[in-house]
Amino acid sequence: MNKDHKDALISFATRYGGILQPNQAKMIELTPVEMKLEVDEEIIEIPFNHTLIDSADAHRTLVEMLKTP
């Protein structure tokens, strides 16, 4: 995720983390209830709207979050 989806991580930081102009974002943890990002040396937690059940659900949820305006 970190190497291939840098723009997506920046988008998560902006939309769901409230970071106005992030320079760097790195996913450091993904649990069934949240993702943790390191954004410009700050750790932010972004909760999911449901508990993830498996990796396919995680993928769908992350894609949905990116598509949500």
Gaussian input, Z-matrix of N, CA and C with variables (Angstrom, degrees):
# hf/3-21g

backbone

0 1
 N
 C     1     B1
 C     2     B2     1     A1
 N     3     B3     2     A2     1     D1
 C     4     B4     3     A3     2     D2
 C     5     B5     4     A4     3     D3
 N     6     B6     5     A5     4     D4
 C     7     B7     6     A6     5     D5
 C     8     B8     7     A7     6     D6
 N     9     B9     8     A8     7     D7
 C    10    B10     9     A9     8     D8
 C    11    B11    10    A10     9     D9
 N    12    B12    11    A11    10    D10
 C    13    B13    12    A12    11    D11
 C    14    B14    13    A13    12    D12
 N    15    B15    14    A14    13    D13
 C    16    B16    15    A15    14    D14
 C    17    B17    16    A16    15    D15
 N    18    B18    17    A17    16    D16
 C    19    B19    18    A18    17    D17
 C    20    B20    19    A19    18    D18
 N    21    B21    20    A20    19    D19
 C    22    B22    21    A21    20    D20
 C    23    B23    22    A22    21    D21
 N    24    B24    23    A23    22    D22
 C    25    B25    24    A24    23    D23
 C    26    B26    25    A25    24    D24
 N    27    B27    26    A26    25    D25
 C    28    B28    27    A27    26    D26
 C    29    B29    28    A28    27    D27
 N    30    B30    29    A29    28    D28
 C    31    B31    30    A30    29    D29
 C    32    B32    31    A31    30    D30
 N    33    B33    32    A32    31    D31
 C    34    B34    33    A33    32    D32
 C    35    B35    34    A34    33    D33
 N    36    B36    35    A35    34    D34
 C    37    B37    36    A36    35    D35
 C    38    B38    37    A37    36    D36
 N    39    B39    38    A38    37    D37
 C    40    B40    39    A39    38    D38
 C    41    B41    40    A40    39    D39
 N    42    B42    41    A41    40    D40
 C    43    B43    42    A42    41    D41
 C    44    B44    43    A43    42    D42
 N    45    B45    44    A44    43    D43
 C    46    B46    45    A45    44    D44
 C    47    B47    46    A46    45    D45
 N    48    B48    47    A47    46    D46
 C    49    B49    48    A48    47    D47
 C    50    B50    49    A49    48    D48
 N    51    B51    50    A50    49    D49
 C    52    B52    51    A51    50    D50
 C    53    B53    52    A52    51    D51
 N    54    B54    53    A53    52    D52
 C    55    B55    54    A54    53    D53
 C    56    B56    55    A55    54    D54
 N    57    B57    56    A56    55    D55
 C    58    B58    57    A57    56    D56
 C    59    B59    58    A58    57    D57
 N    60    B60    59    A59    58    D58
 C    61    B61    60    A60    59    D59
 C    62    B62    61    A61    60    D60
 N    63    B63    62    A62    61    D61
 C    64    B64    63    A63    62    D62
 C    65    B65    64    A64    63    D63
 N    66    B66    65    A65    64    D64
 C    67    B67    66    A66    65    D65
 C    68    B68    67    A67    66    D66
 N    69    B69    68    A68    67    D67
 C    70    B70    69    A69    68    D68
 C    71    B71    70    A70    69    D69
 N    72    B72    71    A71    70    D70
 C    73    B73    72    A72    71    D71
 C    74    B74    73    A73    72    D72
 N    75    B75    74    A74    73    D73
 C    76    B76    75    A75    74    D74
 C    77    B77    76    A76    75    D75
 N    78    B78    77    A77    76    D76
 C    79    B79    78    A78    77    D77
 C    80    B80    79    A79    78    D78
 N    81    B81    80    A80    79    D79
 C    82    B82    81    A81    80    D80
 C    83    B83    82    A82    81    D81
 N    84    B84    83    A83    82    D82
 C    85    B85    84    A84    83    D83
 C    86    B86    85    A85    84    D84
 N    87    B87    86    A86    85    D85
 C    88    B88    87    A87    86    D86
 C    89    B89    88    A88    87    D87
 N    90    B90    89    A89    88    D88
 C    91    B91    90    A90    89    D89
 C    92    B92    91    A91    90    D90
 N    93    B93    92    A92    91    D91
 C    94    B94    93    A93    92    D92
 C    95    B95    94    A94    93    D93
 N    96    B96    95    A95    94    D94
 C    97    B97    96    A96    95    D95
 C    98    B98    97    A97    96    D96
 N    99    B99    98    A98    97    D97
 C   100   B100    99    A99    98    D98
 C   101   B101   100   A100    99    D99
 N   102   B102   101   A101   100   D100
 C   103   B103   102   A102   101   D101
 C   104   B104   103   A103   102   D102
 N   105   B105   104   A104   103   D103
 C   106   B106   105   A105   104   D104
 C   107   B107   106   A106   105   D105
 N   108   B108   107   A107   106   D106
 C   109   B109   108   A108   107   D107
 C   110   B110   109   A109   108   D108
 N   111   B111   110   A110   109   D109
 C   112   B112   111   A111   110   D110
 C   113   B113   112   A112   111   D111
 N   114   B114   113   A113   112   D112
 C   115   B115   114   A114   113   D113
 C   116   B116   115   A115   114   D114
 N   117   B117   116   A116   115   D115
 C   118   B118   117   A117   116   D116
 C   119   B119   118   A118   117   D117
 N   120   B120   119   A119   118   D118
 C   121   B121   120   A120   119   D119
 C   122   B122   121   A121   120   D120
 N   123   B123   122   A122   121   D121
 C   124   B124   123   A123   122   D122
 C   125   B125   124   A124   123   D123
 N   126   B126   125   A125   124   D124
 C   127   B127   126   A126   125   D125
 C   128   B128   127   A127   126   D126
 N   129   B129   128   A128   127   D127
 C   130   B130   129   A129   128   D128
 C   131   B131   130   A130   129   D129
 N   132   B132   131   A131   130   D130
 C   133   B133   132   A132   131   D131
 C   134   B134   133   A133   132   D132
 N   135   B135   134   A134   133   D133
 C   136   B136   135   A135   134   D134
 C   137   B137   136   A136   135   D135
 N   138   B138   137   A137   136   D136
 C   139   B139   138   A138   137   D137
 C   140   B140   139   A139   138   D138
 N   141   B141   140   A140   139   D139
 C   142   B142   141   A141   140   D140
 C   143   B143   142   A142   141   D141
 N   144   B144   143   A143   142   D142
 C   145   B145   144   A144   143   D143
 C   146   B146   145   A145   144   D144
 N   147   B147   146   A146   145   D145
 C   148   B148   147   A147   146   D146
 C   149   B149   148   A148   147   D147
 N   150   B150   149   A149   148   D148
 C   151   B151   150   A150   149   D149
 C   152   B152   151   A151   150   D150
 N   153   B153   152   A152   151   D151
 C   154   B154   153   A153   152   D152
 C   155   B155   154   A154   153   D153
 N   156   B156   155   A155   154   D154
 C   157   B157   156   A156   155   D155
 C   158   B158   157   A157   156   D156
 N   159   B159   158   A158   157   D157
 C   160   B160   159   A159   158   D158
 C   161   B161   160   A160   159   D159
 N   162   B162   161   A161   160   D160
 C   163   B163   162   A162   161   D161
 C   164   B164   163   A163   162   D162
 N   165   B165   164   A164   163   D163
 C   166   B166   165   A165   164   D164
 C   167   B167   166   A166   165   D165
 N   168   B168   167   A167   166   D166
 C   169   B169   168   A168   167   D167
 C   170   B170   169   A169   168   D168
 N   171   B171   170   A170   169   D169
 C   172   B172   171   A171   170   D170
 C   173   B173   172   A172   171   D171
 N   174   B174   173   A173   172   D172
 C   175   B175   174   A174   173   D173
 C   176   B176   175   A175   174   D174
 N   177   B177   176   A176   175   D175
 C   178   B178   177   A177   176   D176
 C   179   B179   178   A178   177   D177
 N   180   B180   179   A179   178   D178
 C   181   B181   180   A180   179   D179
 C   182   B182   181   A181   180   D180
 N   183   B183   182   A182   181   D181
 C   184   B184   183   A183   182   D182
 C   185   B185   184   A184   183   D183
 N   186   B186   185   A185   184   D184
 C   187   B187   186   A186   185   D185
 C   188   B188   187   A187   186   D186
 N   189   B189   188   A188   187   D187
 C   190   B190   189   A189   188   D188
 C   191   B191   190   A190   189   D189
 N   192   B192   191   A191   190   D190
 C   193   B193   192   A192   191   D191
 C   194   B194   193   A193   192   D192
 N   195   B195   194   A194   193   D193
 C   196   B196   195   A195   194   D194
 C   197   B197   196   A196   195   D195
 N   198   B198   197   A197   196   D196
 C   199   B199   198   A198   197   D197
 C   200   B200   199   A199   198   D198
 N   201   B201   200   A200   199   D199
 C   202   B202   201   A201   200   D200
 C   203   B203   202   A202   201   D201
 N   204   B204   203   A203   202   D202
 C   205   B205   204   A204   203   D203
 C   206   B206   205   A205   204   D204

   B1=1.4546
   B2=1.5211
   B3=1.3169
   B4=1.4500
   B5=1.5221
   B6=1.3250
   B7=1.4572
   B8=1.5292
   B9=1.3211
   B10=1.4572
   B11=1.5219
   B12=1.3241
   B13=1.4626
   B14=1.5275
   B15=1.3045
   B16=1.4714
   B17=1.5266
   B18=1.3366
   B19=1.4643
   B20=1.5191
   B21=1.3309
   B22=1.4568
   B23=1.5283
   B24=1.3093
   B25=1.4660
   B26=1.5250
   B27=1.3114
   B28=1.4733
   B29=1.5257
   B30=1.3194
   B31=1.4601
   B32=1.5299
   B33=1.3297
   B34=1.4668
   B35=1.5305
   B36=1.3224
   B37=1.4651
   B38=1.5202
   B39=1.3183
   B40=1.4608
   B41=1.5179
   B42=1.3181
   B43=1.4723
   B44=1.5129
   B45=1.3081
   B46=1.4666
   B47=1.5279
   B48=1.3166
   B49=1.4562
   B50=1.5087
   B51=1.3413
   B52=1.4551
   B53=1.5209
   B54=1.3235
   B55=1.4619
   B56=1.5305
   B57=1.3165
   B58=1.4644
   B59=1.5227
   B60=1.3081
   B61=1.4633
   B62=1.5317
   B63=1.3240
   B64=1.4662
   B65=1.5229
   B66=1.3115
   B67=1.4611
   B68=1.5184
   B69=1.3242
   B70=1.4612
   B71=1.5164
   B72=1.3164
   B73=1.4624
   B74=1.5212
   B75=1.3273
   B76=1.4619
   B77=1.5225
   B78=1.3442
   B79=1.4470
   B80=1.5295
   B81=1.3243
   B82=1.4572
   B83=1.5195
   B84=1.3465
   B85=1.4573
   B86=1.5264
   B87=1.3157
   B88=1.4565
   B89=1.5191
   B90=1.3245
   B91=1.4595
   B92=1.5222
   B93=1.3081
   B94=1.4613
   B95=1.5313
   B96=1.3209
   B97=1.4639
   B98=1.5252
   B99=1.3430
   B100=1.4628
   B101=1.5182
   B102=1.3300
   B103=1.4583
   B104=1.5210
   B105=1.3258
   B106=1.4580
   B107=1.5179
   B108=1.3143
   B109=1.4538
   B110=1.5100
   B111=1.3133
   B112=1.4611
   B113=1.5198
   B114=1.3210
   B115=1.4567
   B116=1.5206
   B117=1.3135
   B118=1.4642
   B119=1.5313
   B120=1.3256
   B121=1.4589
   B122=1.5330
   B123=1.3274
   B124=1.4671
   B125=1.5306
   B126=1.3187
   B127=1.4578
   B128=1.5280
   B129=1.3390
   B130=1.4539
   B131=1.5270
   B132=1.3156
   B133=1.4535
   B134=1.5196
   B135=1.3295
   B136=1.4515
   B137=1.5276
   B138=1.3378
   B139=1.4684
   B140=1.5272
   B141=1.3255
   B142=1.4578
   B143=1.5214
   B144=1.3400
   B145=1.4634
   B146=1.5258
   B147=1.3259
   B148=1.4602
   B149=1.5280
   B150=1.3095
   B151=1.4576
   B152=1.5265
   B153=1.3195
   B154=1.4596
   B155=1.5282
   B156=1.3402
   B157=1.4657
   B158=1.5203
   B159=1.3296
   B160=1.4647
   B161=1.5273
   B162=1.3230
   B163=1.4679
   B164=1.5225
   B165=1.3278
   B166=1.4661
   B167=1.5249
   B168=1.3243
   B169=1.4611
   B170=1.5232
   B171=1.3150
   B172=1.4681
   B173=1.5320
   B174=1.3159
   B175=1.4671
   B176=1.5284
   B177=1.3352
   B178=1.4697
   B179=1.5258
   B180=1.3068
   B181=1.4584
   B182=1.5206
   B183=1.3216
   B184=1.4653
   B185=1.5252
   B186=1.3247
   B187=1.4698
   B188=1.5268
   B189=1.3501
   B190=1.4567
   B191=1.5121
   B192=1.3255
   B193=1.4679
   B194=1.5249
   B195=1.3230
   B196=1.4596
   B197=1.5132
   B198=1.3211
   B199=1.4743
   B200=1.5197
   B201=1.3255
   B202=1.4666
   B203=1.5249
   B204=1.3377
   B205=1.4807
   B206=1.5137
   A1=110.70
   A2=118.09
   A3=120.53
   A4=113.12
   A5=116.73
   A6=120.46
   A7=111.85
   A8=116.75
   A9=121.02
   A10=114.80
   A11=118.03
   A12=120.14
   A13=112.54
   A14=117.05
   A15=120.73
   A16=111.84
   A17=117.18
   A18=120.17
   A19=111.57
   A20=116.95
   A21=120.59
   A22=110.59
   A23=117.06
   A24=120.29
   A25=111.42
   A26=116.87
   A27=120.93
   A28=109.54
   A29=116.87
   A30=121.47
   A31=111.39
   A32=117.39
   A33=120.46
   A34=110.43
   A35=116.60
   A36=120.82
   A37=111.28
   A38=116.35
   A39=121.01
   A40=111.71
   A41=116.89
   A42=121.61
   A43=113.64
   A44=116.48
   A45=120.30
   A46=113.36
   A47=117.14
   A48=119.97
   A49=113.93
   A50=116.37
   A51=120.20
   A52=114.63
   A53=117.47
   A54=120.82
   A55=107.16
   A56=117.30
   A57=120.62
   A58=114.25
   A59=118.05
   A60=120.74
   A61=109.84
   A62=116.89
   A63=118.80
   A64=111.52
   A65=116.00
   A66=121.31
   A67=111.40
   A68=116.15
   A69=121.87
   A70=109.48
   A71=115.69
   A72=120.51
   A73=108.35
   A74=114.58
   A75=121.04
   A76=107.81
   A77=117.20
   A78=119.63
   A79=108.00
   A80=115.80
   A81=119.22
   A82=112.43
   A83=116.82
   A84=119.18
   A85=109.44
   A86=115.20
   A87=122.55
   A88=106.98
   A89=116.01
   A90=121.16
   A91=108.28
   A92=118.81
   A93=119.63
   A94=114.28
   A95=117.85
   A96=119.99
   A97=114.90
   A98=118.04
   A99=119.25
   A100=111.52
   A101=113.86
   A102=119.88
   A103=107.45
   A104=115.32
   A105=120.79
   A106=107.52
   A107=114.59
   A108=121.18
   A109=109.55
   A110=115.27
   A111=120.67
   A112=105.38
   A113=115.28
   A114=121.64
   A115=107.98
   A116=115.43
   A117=120.56
   A118=111.03
   A119=115.49
   A120=124.62
   A121=114.04
   A122=117.67
   A123=122.66
   A124=107.86
   A125=117.53
   A126=122.03
   A127=108.66
   A128=115.80
   A129=120.21
   A130=108.75
   A131=115.96
   A132=122.75
   A133=108.61
   A134=115.99
   A135=121.35
   A136=107.56
   A137=116.84
   A138=119.69
   A139=111.17
   A140=115.43
   A141=121.40
   A142=108.99
   A143=116.64
   A144=120.07
   A145=112.26
   A146=117.11
   A147=122.91
   A148=107.62
   A149=116.69
   A150=121.23
   A151=108.74
   A152=116.61
   A153=121.39
   A154=109.45
   A155=115.66
   A156=118.69
   A157=113.30
   A158=117.42
   A159=120.37
   A160=108.85
   A161=116.40
   A162=120.02
   A163=111.91
   A164=118.00
   A165=120.14
   A166=110.55
   A167=116.84
   A168=121.25
   A169=110.04
   A170=117.37
   A171=120.99
   A172=110.14
   A173=116.52
   A174=120.65
   A175=110.21
   A176=117.01
   A177=120.60
   A178=111.14
   A179=116.21
   A180=121.01
   A181=111.33
   A182=117.25
   A183=120.04
   A184=110.98
   A185=117.40
   A186=121.02
   A187=109.80
   A188=117.74
   A189=121.07
   A190=111.80
   A191=116.26
   A192=119.77
   A193=110.75
   A194=117.44
   A195=119.78
   A196=112.32
   A197=116.73
   A198=120.99
   A199=112.73
   A200=117.14
   A201=121.01
   A202=109.46
   A203=116.20
   A204=118.41
   A205=113.22
   D1=-45.24
   D2=-175.33
   D3=-62.87
   D4=-44.25
   D5=-175.68
   D6=-76.59
   D7=-41.97
   D8=-172.64
   D9=-89.08
   D10=-17.55
   D11=-171.80
   D12=-131.09
   D13=46.02
   D14=-178.47
   D15=-59.64
   D16=-40.81
   D17=179.69
   D18=-64.14
   D19=-37.34
   D20=178.59
   D21=-64.55
   D22=-41.79
   D23=179.80
   D24=-65.54
   D25=-39.34
   D26=175.22
   D27=-61.64
   D28=-41.86
   D29=178.72
   D30=-62.81
   D31=-44.41
   D32=176.42
   D33=-58.63
   D34=-44.19
   D35=-178.90
   D36=-61.58
   D37=-39.15
   D38=-179.50
   D39=-74.03
   D40=-53.85
   D41=-174.25
   D42=-70.22
   D43=-44.33
   D44=-171.21
   D45=-108.44
   D46=-15.89
   D47=-178.94
   D48=-104.86
   D49=-8.22
   D50=177.94
   D51=72.51
   D52=16.62
   D53=178.48
   D54=-86.54
   D55=117.68
   D56=-171.60
   D57=-69.18
   D58=-45.73
   D59=-177.89
   D60=-137.81
   D61=71.66
   D62=-179.22
   D63=-69.54
   D64=141.81
   D65=176.90
   D66=-94.82
   D67=-41.41
   D68=-178.40
   D69=-137.19
   D70=143.04
   D71=175.34
   D72=-142.33
   D73=138.44
   D74=-178.90
   D75=-139.05
   D76=130.00
   D77=175.77
   D78=-77.73
   D79=125.45
   D80=-179.35
   D81=-109.51
   D82=-17.10
   D83=178.55
   D84=-160.69
   D85=143.11
   D86=175.04
   D87=-133.67
   D88=116.94
   D89=178.57
   D90=-117.35
   D91=174.09
   D92=177.79
   D93=-63.42
   D94=-17.25
   D95=-176.48
   D96=-112.66
   D97=-15.38
   D98=-177.86
   D99=-163.53
   D100=165.68
   D101=168.42
   D102=-117.47
   D103=145.54
   D104=175.67
   D105=-113.09
   D106=130.08
   D107=177.66
   D108=-118.47
   D109=145.16
   D110=168.19
   D111=-100.17
   D112=114.56
   D113=-176.40
   D114=-119.85
   D115=113.22
   D116=-179.87
   D117=47.86
   D118=49.01
   D119=176.21
   D120=70.67
   D121=13.59
   D122=176.19
   D123=-117.25
   D124=137.96
   D125=177.67
   D126=-91.41
   D127=126.87
   D128=174.87
   D129=-123.22
   D130=149.93
   D131=179.04
   D132=-115.54
   D133=129.80
   D134=-179.76
   D135=-120.35
   D136=110.55
   D137=-178.67
   D138=-76.05
   D139=151.88
   D140=173.56
   D141=-89.28
   D142=161.87
   D143=-179.56
   D144=-82.95
   D145=-1.81
   D146=174.95
   D147=-158.02
   D148=166.99
   D149=176.84
   D150=-80.32
   D151=125.03
   D152=-179.21
   D153=-69.82
   D154=140.00
   D155=-176.95
   D156=-101.26
   D157=-25.01
   D158=179.40
   D159=-164.42
   D160=-178.26
   D161=-176.66
   D162=-66.98
   D163=-33.31
   D164=177.52
   D165=-65.25
   D166=-40.72
   D167=176.83
   D168=-64.88
   D169=-39.76
   D170=177.68
   D171=-60.64
   D172=-46.15
   D173=-179.83
   D174=-60.82
   D175=-49.15
   D176=-179.94
   D177=-59.32
   D178=-43.51
   D179=-177.55
   D180=-64.71
   D181=-44.80
   D182=179.51
   D183=-64.06
   D184=-40.78
   D185=178.09
   D186=-63.65
   D187=-45.00
   D188=177.05
   D189=-58.43
   D190=-42.40
   D191=-179.67
   D192=-62.76
   D193=-37.04
   D194=178.86
   D195=-69.71
   D196=-31.65
   D197=-178.61
   D198=-80.84
   D199=-18.75
   D200=-178.78
   D201=-73.75
   D202=125.74
   D203=179.57
   D204=-67.88

